[in-house]
Amino acid sequence: MHYELQKAMQRELNERIPPAPKGDPQNELRHVVNSQRLSGKSFDQSVTIAVSLIHKRYPHFTPRILPPQ
């Protein structure tokens, strides 16, 4: 994957799904979204998959996902 594309994907991740303190499920959500993006899925597809996975482990977790800027 090209460096510029990776940087753009990382920038979008940082803007739309803000990092959280260590150990917070939000960071696990970010990790899953990033993995899905690297495998070729769109941002929205990645978020859908990640939220469903995180809700299995943390049923009361509410993800902080911001709208596109």
Biopython code that builds the backbone (N, CA, C, O; Angstrom):
import numpy as np
from Bio.PDB.StructureBuilder import StructureBuilder

atoms = [
    (1, "MET", "N", (0.858, -1.173, 0.000)),
    (1, "MET", "CA", (0.000, 0.000, 0.000)),
    (1, "MET", "C", (0.904, 1.235, 0.000)),
    (1, "MET", "O", (1.933, 1.266, 0.675)),
    (2, "HIS", "N", (0.510, 2.228, -0.752)),
    (2, "HIS", "CA", (1.323, 3.421, -0.866)),
    (2, "HIS", "C", (1.304, 4.240, 0.421)),
    (2, "HIS", "O", (0.297, 4.298, 1.127)),
    (3, "TYR", "N", (2.429, 4.862, 0.704)),
    (3, "TYR", "CA", (2.612, 5.648, 1.920)),
    (3, "TYR", "C", (1.565, 6.752, 2.031)),
    (3, "TYR", "O", (1.012, 6.975, 3.108)),
    (4, "GLU", "N", (1.289, 7.443, 0.927)),
    (4, "GLU", "CA", (0.336, 8.553, 0.956)),
    (4, "GLU", "C", (-1.065, 8.056, 1.312)),
    (4, "GLU", "O", (-1.789, 8.716, 2.058)),
    (5, "LEU", "N", (-1.444, 6.902, 0.781)),
    (5, "LEU", "CA", (-2.759, 6.331, 1.085)),
    (5, "LEU", "C", (-2.844, 5.925, 2.547)),
    (5, "LEU", "O", (-3.864, 6.153, 3.196)),
    (6, "GLN", "N", (-1.787, 5.330, 3.065)),
    (6, "GLN", "CA", (-1.754, 4.956, 4.481)),
    (6, "GLN", "C", (-1.893, 6.186, 5.369)),
    (6, "GLN", "O", (-2.630, 6.162, 6.355)),
    (7, "LYS", "N", (-1.192, 7.255, 5.025)),
    (7, "LYS", "CA", (-1.266, 8.490, 5.806)),
    (7, "LYS", "C", (-2.675, 9.084, 5.752)),
    (7, "LYS", "O", (-3.182, 9.564, 6.766)),
    (8, "ALA", "N", (-3.306, 9.055, 4.585)),
    (8, "ALA", "CA", (-4.659, 9.585, 4.451)),
    (8, "ALA", "C", (-5.641, 8.767, 5.288)),
    (8, "ALA", "O", (-6.531, 9.326, 5.929)),
    (9, "MET", "N", (-5.479, 7.443, 5.281)),
    (9, "MET", "CA", (-6.352, 6.579, 6.074)),
    (9, "MET", "C", (-6.141, 6.825, 7.564)),
    (9, "MET", "O", (-7.108, 6.835, 8.325)),
    (10, "GLN", "N", (-4.903, 7.024, 7.992)),
    (10, "GLN", "CA", (-4.608, 7.294, 9.398)),
    (10, "GLN", "C", (-5.172, 8.644, 9.816)),
    (10, "GLN", "O", (-5.685, 8.784, 10.926)),
    (11, "ARG", "N", (-5.082, 9.635, 8.942)),
    (11, "ARG", "CA", (-5.624, 10.957, 9.232)),
    (11, "ARG", "C", (-7.141, 10.879, 9.399)),
    (11, "ARG", "O", (-7.696, 11.471, 10.325)),
    (12, "GLU", "N", (-7.816, 10.144, 8.499)),
    (12, "GLU", "CA", (-9.266, 9.990, 8.602)),
    (12, "GLU", "C", (-9.639, 9.276, 9.903)),
    (12, "GLU", "O", (-10.602, 9.659, 10.567)),
    (13, "LEU", "N", (-8.884, 8.245, 10.266)),
    (13, "LEU", "CA", (-9.142, 7.526, 11.507)),
    (13, "LEU", "C", (-9.019, 8.464, 12.701)),
    (13, "LEU", "O", (-9.878, 8.453, 13.583)),
    (14, "ASN", "N", (-7.970, 9.269, 12.741)),
    (14, "ASN", "CA", (-7.751, 10.196, 13.858)),
    (14, "ASN", "C", (-8.824, 11.275, 13.932)),
    (14, "ASN", "O", (-9.201, 11.707, 15.021)),
    (15, "GLU", "N", (-9.317, 11.710, 12.773)),
    (15, "GLU", "CA", (-10.338, 12.761, 12.751)),
    (15, "GLU", "C", (-11.714, 12.223, 13.124)),
    (15, "GLU", "O", (-12.471, 12.900, 13.820)),
    (16, "ARG", "N", (-12.049, 11.018, 12.672)),
    (16, "ARG", "CA", (-13.406, 10.477, 12.859)),
    (16, "ARG", "C", (-13.570, 9.651, 14.127)),
    (16, "ARG", "O", (-14.645, 9.648, 14.727)),
    (17, "ILE", "N", (-12.505, 8.943, 14.547)),
    (17, "ILE", "CA", (-12.587, 8.114, 15.751)),
    (17, "ILE", "C", (-11.433, 8.527, 16.658)),
    (17, "ILE", "O", (-10.326, 8.003, 16.531)),
    (18, "PRO", "N", (-11.686, 9.463, 17.571)),
    (18, "PRO", "CA", (-10.604, 9.990, 18.401)),
    (18, "PRO", "C", (-10.020, 8.927, 19.332)),
    (18, "PRO", "O", (-10.744, 8.062, 19.826)),
    (19, "PRO", "N", (-8.702, 8.995, 19.570)),
    (19, "PRO", "CA", (-8.081, 8.063, 20.513)),
    (19, "PRO", "C", (-8.595, 8.304, 21.932)),
    (19, "PRO", "O", (-9.107, 9.378, 22.250)),
    (20, "ALA", "N", (-8.449, 7.293, 22.768)),
    (20, "ALA", "CA", (-8.923, 7.364, 24.152)),
    (20, "ALA", "C", (-7.788, 6.939, 25.081)),
    (20, "ALA", "O", (-6.738, 6.499, 24.613)),
    (21, "PRO", "N", (-7.989, 7.065, 26.387)),
    (21, "PRO", "CA", (-6.962, 6.613, 27.328)),
    (21, "PRO", "C", (-6.675, 5.116, 27.173)),
    (21, "PRO", "O", (-7.506, 4.352, 26.681)),
    (22, "LYS", "N", (-5.509, 4.736, 27.596)),
    (22, "LYS", "CA", (-5.073, 3.349, 27.483)),
    (22, "LYS", "C", (-6.093, 2.404, 28.134)),
    (22, "LYS", "O", (-6.576, 2.663, 29.235)),
    (23, "GLY", "N", (-6.409, 1.310, 27.440)),
    (23, "GLY", "CA", (-7.334, 0.319, 27.964)),
    (23, "GLY", "C", (-8.794, 0.571, 27.632)),
    (23, "GLY", "O", (-9.646, -0.257, 27.951)),
    (24, "ASP", "N", (-9.100, 1.689, 27.003)),
    (24, "ASP", "CA", (-10.476, 2.034, 26.651)),
    (24, "ASP", "C", (-10.897, 1.237, 25.404)),
    (24, "ASP", "O", (-10.096, 1.086, 24.481)),
    (25, "PRO", "N", (-12.129, 0.729, 25.361)),
    (25, "PRO", "CA", (-12.592, -0.006, 24.179)),
    (25, "PRO", "C", (-12.554, 0.831, 22.897)),
    (25, "PRO", "O", (-12.520, 0.276, 21.799)),
    (26, "GLN", "N", (-12.558, 2.140, 23.026)),
    (26, "GLN", "CA", (-12.474, 3.023, 21.859)),
    (26, "GLN", "C", (-11.195, 2.724, 21.062)),
    (26, "GLN", "O", (-11.209, 2.751, 19.832)),
    (27, "ASN", "N", (-10.100, 2.442, 21.761)),
    (27, "ASN", "CA", (-8.846, 2.140, 21.075)),
    (27, "ASN", "C", (-8.915, 0.800, 20.354)),
    (27, "ASN", "O", (-8.350, 0.641, 19.273)),
    (28, "GLU", "N", (-9.600, -0.150, 20.946)),
    (28, "GLU", "CA", (-9.796, -1.442, 20.288)),
    (28, "GLU", "C", (-10.643, -1.242, 19.022)),
    (28, "GLU", "O", (-10.385, -1.858, 17.988)),
    (29, "LEU", "N", (-11.649, -0.378, 19.118)),
    (29, "LEU", "CA", (-12.472, -0.044, 17.959)),
    (29, "LEU", "C", (-11.605, 0.545, 16.852)),
    (29, "LEU", "O", (-11.733, 0.164, 15.688)),
    (30, "ARG", "N", (-10.729, 1.469, 17.213)),
    (30, "ARG", "CA", (-9.821, 2.081, 16.234)),
    (30, "ARG", "C", (-8.943, 1.024, 15.566)),
    (30, "ARG", "O", (-8.708, 1.073, 14.358)),
    (31, "HIS", "N", (-8.468, 0.081, 16.350)),
    (31, "HIS", "CA", (-7.598, -0.971, 15.820)),
    (31, "HIS", "C", (-8.346, -1.837, 14.796)),
    (31, "HIS", "O", (-7.818, -2.145, 13.728)),
    (32, "VAL", "N", (-9.570, -2.219, 15.134)),
    (32, "VAL", "CA", (-10.360, -3.053, 14.224)),
    (32, "VAL", "C", (-10.691, -2.277, 12.947)),
    (32, "VAL", "O", (-10.595, -2.822, 11.848)),
    (33, "VAL", "N", (-11.077, -1.019, 13.087)),
    (33, "VAL", "CA", (-11.382, -0.195, 11.906)),
    (33, "VAL", "C", (-10.144, -0.099, 11.012)),
    (33, "VAL", "O", (-10.241, -0.250, 9.794)),
    (34, "ASN", "N", (-8.999, 0.147, 11.611)),
    (34, "ASN", "CA", (-7.774, 0.262, 10.829)),
    (34, "ASN", "C", (-7.460, -1.049, 10.112)),
    (34, "ASN", "O", (-7.070, -1.028, 8.944)),
    (35, "SER", "N", (-7.619, -2.168, 10.775)),
    (35, "SER", "CA", (-7.360, -3.476, 10.161)),
    (35, "SER", "C", (-8.289, -3.709, 8.978)),
    (35, "SER", "O", (-7.861, -4.190, 7.928)),
    (36, "GLN", "N", (-9.547, -3.368, 9.150)),
    (36, "GLN", "CA", (-10.509, -3.555, 8.064)),
    (36, "GLN", "C", (-10.199, -2.632, 6.887)),
    (36, "GLN", "O", (-10.330, -3.027, 5.728)),
    (37, "ARG", "N", (-9.791, -1.413, 7.189)),
    (37, "ARG", "CA", (-9.423, -0.469, 6.121)),
    (37, "ARG", "C", (-8.225, -0.977, 5.330)),
    (37, "ARG", "O", (-8.186, -0.856, 4.106)),
    (38, "LEU", "N", (-7.252, -1.544, 6.031)),
    (38, "LEU", "CA", (-6.067, -2.069, 5.358)),
    (38, "LEU", "C", (-6.398, -3.275, 4.481)),
    (38, "LEU", "O", (-5.677, -3.571, 3.528)),
    (39, "SER", "N", (-7.486, -3.966, 4.804)),
    (39, "SER", "CA", (-7.887, -5.111, 3.982)),
    (39, "SER", "C", (-8.776, -4.697, 2.811)),
    (39, "SER", "O", (-9.239, -5.549, 2.053)),
    (40, "GLY", "N", (-9.017, -3.391, 2.659)),
    (40, "GLY", "CA", (-9.700, -2.892, 1.473)),
    (40, "GLY", "C", (-11.144, -2.467, 1.657)),
    (40, "GLY", "O", (-11.791, -2.093, 0.679)),
    (41, "LYS", "N", (-11.671, -2.508, 2.860)),
    (41, "LYS", "CA", (-13.061, -2.109, 3.089)),
    (41, "LYS", "C", (-13.158, -0.586, 3.212)),
    (41, "LYS", "O", (-12.178, 0.091, 3.520)),
    (42, "SER", "N", (-14.357, -0.068, 2.966)),
    (42, "SER", "CA", (-14.569, 1.374, 3.108)),
    (42, "SER", "C", (-14.603, 1.729, 4.590)),
    (42, "SER", "O", (-14.666, 0.853, 5.452)),
    (43, "PHE", "N", (-14.559, 3.026, 4.868)),
    (43, "PHE", "CA", (-14.579, 3.464, 6.257)),
    (43, "PHE", "C", (-15.882, 3.036, 6.931)),
    (43, "PHE", "O", (-15.865, 2.526, 8.052)),
    (44, "ASP", "N", (-17.006, 3.241, 6.252)),
    (44, "ASP", "CA", (-18.303, 2.898, 6.848)),
    (44, "ASP", "C", (-18.448, 1.393, 7.067)),
    (44, "ASP", "O", (-18.969, 0.965, 8.097)),
    (45, "GLN", "N", (-17.993, 0.594, 6.112)),
    (45, "GLN", "CA", (-18.030, -0.861, 6.289)),
    (45, "GLN", "C", (-17.163, -1.264, 7.475)),
    (45, "GLN", "O", (-17.560, -2.100, 8.287)),
    (46, "SER", "N", (-15.993, -0.673, 7.569)),
    (46, "SER", "CA", (-15.065, -0.986, 8.651)),
    (46, "SER", "C", (-15.650, -0.641, 10.006)),
    (46, "SER", "O", (-15.508, -1.405, 10.960)),
    (47, "VAL", "N", (-16.303, 0.498, 10.096)),
    (47, "VAL", "CA", (-16.913, 0.923, 11.367)),
    (47, "VAL", "C", (-18.039, -0.027, 11.757)),
    (47, "VAL", "O", (-18.164, -0.395, 12.925)),
    (48, "THR", "N", (-18.852, -0.423, 10.795)),
    (48, "THR", "CA", (-19.957, -1.347, 11.072)),
    (48, "THR", "C", (-19.436, -2.665, 11.632)),
    (48, "THR", "O", (-19.958, -3.169, 12.627)),
    (49, "ILE", "N", (-18.417, -3.219, 11.001)),
    (49, "ILE", "CA", (-17.821, -4.477, 11.462)),
    (49, "ILE", "C", (-17.214, -4.299, 12.843)),
    (49, "ILE", "O", (-17.421, -5.126, 13.731)),
    (50, "ALA", "N", (-16.464, -3.217, 13.023)),
    (50, "ALA", "CA", (-15.781, -2.979, 14.295)),
    (50, "ALA", "C", (-16.770, -2.797, 15.439)),
    (50, "ALA", "O", (-16.570, -3.351, 16.520)),
    (51, "VAL", "N", (-17.825, -2.036, 15.220)),
    (51, "VAL", "CA", (-18.806, -1.795, 16.281)),
    (51, "VAL", "C", (-19.480, -3.105, 16.682)),
    (51, "VAL", "O", (-19.694, -3.355, 17.869)),
    (52, "SER", "N", (-19.814, -3.942, 15.699)),
    (52, "SER", "CA", (-20.460, -5.216, 16.048)),
    (52, "SER", "C", (-19.515, -6.108, 16.848)),
    (52, "SER", "O", (-19.949, -6.786, 17.780)),
    (53, "LEU", "N", (-18.230, -6.116, 16.498)),
    (53, "LEU", "CA", (-17.261, -6.915, 17.256)),
    (53, "LEU", "C", (-17.060, -6.379, 18.672)),
    (53, "LEU", "O", (-17.009, -7.153, 19.628)),
    (54, "ILE", "N", (-16.947, -5.082, 18.805)),
    (54, "ILE", "CA", (-16.699, -4.478, 20.114)),
    (54, "ILE", "C", (-17.919, -4.647, 21.021)),
    (54, "ILE", "O", (-17.773, -4.850, 22.227)),
    (55, "HIS", "N", (-19.128, -4.564, 20.440)),
    (55, "HIS", "CA", (-20.338, -4.731, 21.255)),
    (55, "HIS", "C", (-20.462, -6.139, 21.823)),
    (55, "HIS", "O", (-21.107, -6.332, 22.853)),
    (56, "LYS", "N", (-19.857, -7.120, 21.170)),
    (56, "LYS", "CA", (-19.876, -8.482, 21.719)),
    (56, "LYS", "C", (-19.056, -8.552, 23.007)),
    (56, "LYS", "O", (-19.435, -9.246, 23.951)),
    (57, "ARG", "N", (-17.942, -7.839, 23.043)),
    (57, "ARG", "CA", (-17.073, -7.852, 24.229)),
    (57, "ARG", "C", (-17.506, -6.845, 25.282)),
    (57, "ARG", "O", (-17.409, -7.107, 26.480)),
    (58, "TYR", "N", (-17.988, -5.684, 24.826)),
    (58, "TYR", "CA", (-18.381, -4.602, 25.737)),
    (58, "TYR", "C", (-19.801, -4.160, 25.375)),
    (58, "TYR", "O", (-19.971, -3.180, 24.649)),
    (59, "PRO", "N", (-20.828, -4.869, 25.872)),
    (59, "PRO", "CA", (-22.216, -4.585, 25.462)),
    (59, "PRO", "C", (-22.690, -3.158, 25.754)),
    (59, "PRO", "O", (-23.560, -2.652, 25.045)),
    (60, "HIS", "N", (-22.145, -2.503, 26.768)),
    (60, "HIS", "CA", (-22.617, -1.162, 27.129)),
    (60, "HIS", "C", (-21.739, -0.047, 26.557)),
    (60, "HIS", "O", (-21.925, 1.123, 26.893)),
    (61, "PHE", "N", (-20.793, -0.402, 25.702)),
    (61, "PHE", "CA", (-19.880, 0.586, 25.119)),
    (61, "PHE", "C", (-20.597, 1.404, 24.049)),
    (61, "PHE", "O", (-21.277, 0.856, 23.182)),
    (62, "THR", "N", (-20.434, 2.714, 24.124)),
    (62, "THR", "CA", (-20.957, 3.619, 23.106)),
    (62, "THR", "C", (-19.766, 4.240, 22.383)),
    (62, "THR", "O", (-19.033, 5.037, 22.970)),
    (63, "PRO", "N", (-19.568, 3.883, 21.115)),
    (63, "PRO", "CA", (-18.403, 4.412, 20.391)),
    (63, "PRO", "C", (-18.538, 5.902, 20.107)),
    (63, "PRO", "O", (-19.642, 6.411, 19.908)),
    (64, "ARG", "N", (-17.412, 6.588, 20.089)),
    (64, "ARG", "CA", (-17.372, 7.999, 19.739)),
    (64, "ARG", "C", (-16.860, 8.101, 18.298)),
    (64, "ARG", "O", (-15.658, 8.037, 18.038)),
    (65, "ILE", "N", (-17.811, 8.262, 17.373)),
    (65, "ILE", "CA", (-17.477, 8.357, 15.950)),
    (65, "ILE", "C", (-18.010, 9.688, 15.464)),
    (65, "ILE", "O", (-19.207, 9.957, 15.558)),
    (66, "LEU", "N", (-17.130, 10.513, 14.949)),
    (66, "LEU", "CA", (-17.509, 11.845, 14.497)),
    (66, "LEU", "C", (-17.876, 11.833, 13.015)),
    (66, "LEU", "O", (-17.389, 10.988, 12.264)),
    (67, "PRO", "N", (-18.731, 12.766, 12.588)),
    (67, "PRO", "CA", (-19.084, 12.846, 11.156)),
    (67, "PRO", "C", (-17.881, 13.337, 10.354)),
    (67, "PRO", "O", (-16.974, 13.952, 10.916)),
    (68, "PRO", "N", (-17.865, 13.070, 9.046)),
    (68, "PRO", "CA", (-16.753, 13.555, 8.221)),
    (68, "PRO", "C", (-16.691, 15.081, 8.235)),
    (68, "PRO", "O", (-17.711, 15.759, 8.354)),
    (69, "GLN", "N", (-15.490, 15.596, 8.113)),
    (69, "GLN", "CA", (-15.318, 17.063, 8.154)),
    (69, "GLN", "C", (-15.264, 17.638, 6.774)),
    (69, "GLN", "O", (-15.123, 18.850, 6.615)),
]
sb = StructureBuilder()
sb.init_structure("model")
sb.init_model(0)
sb.init_chain("A")
sb.init_seg("    ")
for serial, (resi, resn, name, xyz) in enumerate(atoms, 1):
    if name == "N":
        sb.init_residue(resn, " ", resi, " ")
    sb.init_atom(name, np.array(xyz, "f"), 0.0, 1.0, " ", f" {name:<3s}", serial, name[0])
structure = sb.get_structure()
